[in-house]
């Protein structure tokens, strides 16, 4: 079955309502597929090549790009300790490099949003608390970032993929750059590169039916493994397209280093190939030295293997499949909980991006997207490169 047919079959089987699949090389797009609709029902808009999806943790690559730009211009270095820009933080000796490499010793995840959810000044933001208090989004964001920054790391740190670490990195980048993360992203990355991607501040934007919805509750129902972390109060299910799915990012007014960016698969693929060209020395964005440092394997003695901000194609069982990223230089990429992903083959400069809203109607089913990703990457490789 071809790559497009695989994605279409997954949608027909109920894995979300829409999807995009894009492949791009150094010289442009090789595949550009848009399927389905932005939501359920006959009135939902059709997904197009420019439809923006919530890319969830693929956001970390955009945050990584902000960090790379600040390092390239000398504002930060990879070895800058968090305490140098955030006095009083609970992990003062953790470096920018360690945060990017997910070896800060900080926990993987915490329901940090629950603090603001029960604060009188913020509680009214949540649907199950409409009469319980105020709606101060700025306070909710500050409380959530502060909650991440007061968590102490373990010692010695191991490689633990950490949303909390990227929330701390958010605070570090904002302190160093002098403006919020969404402004840094616009000014240092998406603006200069001409990419249609960015955060959506809940305090200033209205719901957008042109963006695929990802859920119907707020907070979202707990993901697998988080069932005992928090409870969801009684509320009427409601589709609100254009709001970030992740609850910690939602509490951060939609602007957080670990989640919150909206982008099309076309943009994700172009973004990945921009990194590849920078590492080749094209000079239009990052210096080759900075790009190469970020794409190289970080702390090779730690498992699992990662680059700075990027995941690596694993030896066995990678969602990148059995072909992409299997050359001498390997491959890098990232997954997003909502069903987004991007992988970059470092030998060929070939990027493949997939966007879906697979968390609708339920975020508890993981098997379909896990099966779809490697099959689709292998099928697309065979179509473009050959067997």
Residue pairs with C-beta under 8 A, 6 or more apart in sequence:
1 9
1 375
1 379
2 379
2 383
3 21
3 31
3 33
3 376
3 379
3 380
3 383
4 21
4 31
4 33
4 35
6 372
6 375
6 376
6 379
7 19
7 21
7 33
7 35
7 354
7 356
7 372
7 376
8 35
10 19
10 356
10 368
10 369
10 372
11 17
11 18
11 19
11 35
11 36
11 356
13 368
14 361
15 339
15 356
15 358
15 365
15 368
15 369
15 372
16 36
16 212
16 339
16 356
16 357
16 358
16 359
16 360
17 36
17 37
17 38
17 39
17 40
17 44
17 212
17 213
17 357
17 360
18 34
18 35
18 36
18 37
18 38
18 47
18 51
18 53
18 212
18 356
18 357
19 33
19 34
19 35
19 36
19 47
19 339
19 354
19 355
19 356
20 33
20 34
20 35
20 47
20 49
20 51
20 53
20 264
20 265
20 266
20 353
20 354
20 355
21 31
21 33
21 35
21 265
21 352
21 353
21 354
21 376
21 380
22 29
22 31
22 32
22 33
22 49
22 264
22 265
22 266
22 268
22 269
22 352
22 353
23 29
23 30
23 31
23 269
23 350
23 351
23 352
23 353
23 380
23 384
24 30
24 266
24 269
24 270
24 272
24 273
24 350
24 351
24 353
25 273
25 348
25 349
25 350
25 351
26 273
26 276
26 277
26 349
29 266
29 269
30 350
30 384
31 380
31 383
31 384
32 49
32 266
34 46
34 47
34 48
34 49
34 51
35 47
36 46
36 47
37 44
37 45
37 46
37 47
37 212
38 44
38 45
38 46
38 47
38 51
38 209
38 210
38 211
38 212
38 213
38 241
38 357
39 45
39 209
39 212
39 213
39 239
39 241
39 360
40 239
40 360
40 361
44 209
45 51
45 209
45 210
47 212
49 264
49 266
50 196
50 264
50 266
51 210
51 211
51 212
51 264
52 196
52 197
52 210
52 211
52 262
52 263
52 264
52 267
53 211
53 212
53 262
53 263
53 264
53 265
53 338
53 339
53 340
53 355
53 356
53 357
54 211
54 212
54 214
54 244
54 245
54 259
54 262
54 336
54 338
54 340
54 357
55 261
55 262
55 263
55 268
55 336
55 338
55 340
55 355
56 245
56 246
56 259
56 336
56 337
56 338
56 339
56 340
57 163
57 258
57 259
57 334
57 335
57 336
57 337
58 261
58 263
58 268
58 334
58 335
58 336
58 340
58 341
58 342
59 249
59 256
59 257
59 258
59 259
59 260
59 261
59 336
60 166
60 257
60 258
60 309
60 334
61 271
61 272
61 309
61 310
61 334
61 342
62 185
62 189
62 190
62 197
62 261
62 271
63 166
63 169
63 170
63 173
63 181
63 185
63 257
63 258
63 309
64 100
64 294
64 308
64 309
64 310
65 185
65 188
65 189
65 271
65 275
66 173
66 177
66 181
66 184
66 185
66 188
66 189
67 76
67 96
67 100
67 169
67 173
67 309
68 286
68 290
68 291
68 294
69 184
69 188
69 189
69 286
70 76
70 173
70 176
70 177
70 184
70 188
71 77
71 78
71 96
71 290
72 286
72 287
72 290
75 176
75 177
76 85
76 96
76 172
76 173
76 176
77 96
78 95
78 96
78 97
78 100
78 293
78 308
79 95
79 96
79 97
80 95
80 96
80 172
80 176
81 92
81 93
81 94
81 95
82 89
82 91
82 92
82 93
82 94
82 95
82 96
82 99
82 168
82 172
83 89
83 91
83 92
83 93
84 92
85 172
85 175
85 176
86 92
86 149
86 171
86 172
86 175
89 149
89 150
89 168
89 171
90 149
90 150
90 151
90 152
90 153
91 104
91 105
91 106
91 149
91 151
91 152
91 153
91 168
94 104
94 105
94 106
94 153
94 157
94 168
96 169
96 172
97 298
97 308
98 104
98 105
98 157
99 165
99 166
99 168
99 169
99 172
100 169
100 294
100 298
100 308
100 309
101 159
101 298
101 299
101 302
101 306
101 307
101 308
102 159
102 160
102 161
102 162
102 165
102 306
103 157
103 158
103 159
103 160
103 298
103 299
103 302
104 153
104 157
104 162
104 165
104 168
105 153
105 154
105 155
105 156
105 157
105 158
105 160
106 148
106 151
106 153
106 160
106 162
106 164
106 165
106 168
107 151
107 160
107 162
107 164
108 160
108 161
108 162
108 163
108 164
109 162
109 163
109 164
109 226
110 147
110 148
110 151
110 164
110 229
111 219
111 226
111 229
111 230
111 247
111 248
112 144
112 147
112 148
112 164
112 167
112 248
112 251
113 140
113 144
113 219
113 247
113 248
113 250
113 251
114 230
115 143
115 144
115 147
116 122
116 123
116 125
116 139
116 140
116 143
116 144
116 251
117 123
117 125
117 126
117 129
117 219
117 251
119 133
119 139
119 140
119 143
120 132
120 133
120 134
121 133
121 134
121 136
121 139
122 133
122 134
122 135
122 136
122 137
122 139
122 140
122 143
123 129
123 132
123 133
123 134
124 130
124 131
124 132
124 133
124 134
124 135
125 135
125 137
125 140
126 218
126 219
126 233
127 217
127 218
127 233
127 235
127 236
127 238
128 218
128 232
128 233
128 234
128 235
129 233
137 202
137 203
137 253
138 203
138 253
140 251
140 252
140 253
141 251
141 252
141 253
141 255
143 251
144 167
144 248
144 251
144 252
144 256
145 167
145 170
145 171
145 252
148 164
148 167
148 168
148 171
149 167
149 168
149 171
151 164
158 302
159 299
159 302
159 303
159 304
159 306
163 248
163 258
163 259
166 256
166 257
166 258
167 248
167 252
167 256
167 257
167 258
169 257
170 181
170 252
170 256
170 257
170 258
173 181
173 184
173 257
174 180
174 181
174 184
177 184
177 188
179 187
180 255
181 199
181 255
181 256
181 257
182 198
182 199
182 201
182 255
185 198
185 199
185 261
186 198
189 195
190 196
190 197
190 198
192 285
193 271
193 274
193 285
195 263
195 267
195 270
195 271
196 263
196 264
196 267
197 261
197 262
197 263
197 264
197 267
197 268
197 271
198 261
198 262
198 263
199 254
199 255
199 260
199 261
199 262
200 208
200 242
200 243
200 244
200 254
200 260
200 262
201 253
201 254
201 255
202 243
202 244
202 250
202 253
202 254
203 253
205 242
205 254
206 242
207 240
207 241
207 242
207 243
208 241
208 242
209 241
209 242
210 241
210 242
211 241
211 242
211 262
212 241
212 357
212 360
213 239
213 240
213 241
213 357
213 360
214 245
214 338
214 357
214 359
214 360
215 221
215 245
215 359
215 360
215 363
216 237
216 238
216 239
216 360
216 361
217 232
217 235
217 237
218 235
218 240
218 243
218 247
218 250
219 230
219 232
219 247
219 250
220 232
220 245
220 246
220 247
220 359
220 363
221 232
221 362
221 363
221 364
222 229
222 230
222 232
223 337
223 363
223 364
224 364
224 366
242 262
243 250
243 254
244 250
244 254
244 259
244 260
245 259
245 337
245 338
245 359
245 363
246 256
246 258
246 259
246 260
246 337
248 256
248 258
248 259
249 255
249 256
249 258
249 259
249 260
252 260
254 260
259 336
259 337
263 271
263 355
264 355
265 340
265 342
265 353
265 354
265 355
266 353
268 340
268 342
268 351
268 353
268 355
269 342
269 351
269 352
269 353
270 351
271 342
272 333
272 342
272 343
272 344
272 351
272 353
273 344
273 349
273 351
274 285
275 286
275 291
275 294
275 295
275 344
276 344
276 346
276 349
276 351
277 284
277 349
278 284
278 285
278 286
278 287
278 288
278 290
278 291
279 288
279 291
279 292
279 295
279 346
280 288
280 349
281 288
293 308
294 307
294 308
294 309
294 310
295 307
295 308
295 310
295 332
295 346
296 307
296 308
297 305
297 306
297 307
297 312
297 330
298 306
298 307
298 308
304 312
304 314
305 312
305 314
306 312
307 332
309 334
310 332
310 333
310 334
311 332
311 333
311 334
311 335
312 325
312 330
312 331
312 332
313 320
313 324
313 325
313 326
313 330
313 331
313 332
313 333
313 343
318 325
318 374
319 335
319 341
319 343
319 370
319 373
319 374
319 377
320 331
320 333
320 343
320 373
320 374
320 377
321 373
321 374
321 375
321 376
321 377
321 378
321 381
322 374
322 378
323 377
323 378
323 381
323 382
323 385
324 331
324 343
324 345
324 350
324 352
324 377
324 378
324 381
325 331
325 332
325 333
325 343
325 344
325 345
325 346
327 345
327 346
327 347
327 348
328 347
329 346
329 347
330 346
331 343
331 344
331 345
331 346
332 343
332 344
332 346
333 341
333 342
333 343
333 344
334 341
334 342
335 341
335 373
337 359
337 363
338 356
338 357
338 358
338 359
339 354
339 355
339 356
339 357
339 358
339 359
339 369
340 353
340 354
340 355
340 356
341 353
341 354
341 373
342 351
342 352
342 353
342 354
343 351
343 352
343 353
343 377
344 350
344 351
345 351
348 385
350 384
350 385
352 377
352 380
354 372
354 373
354 376
356 369
358 365
358 368
358 369
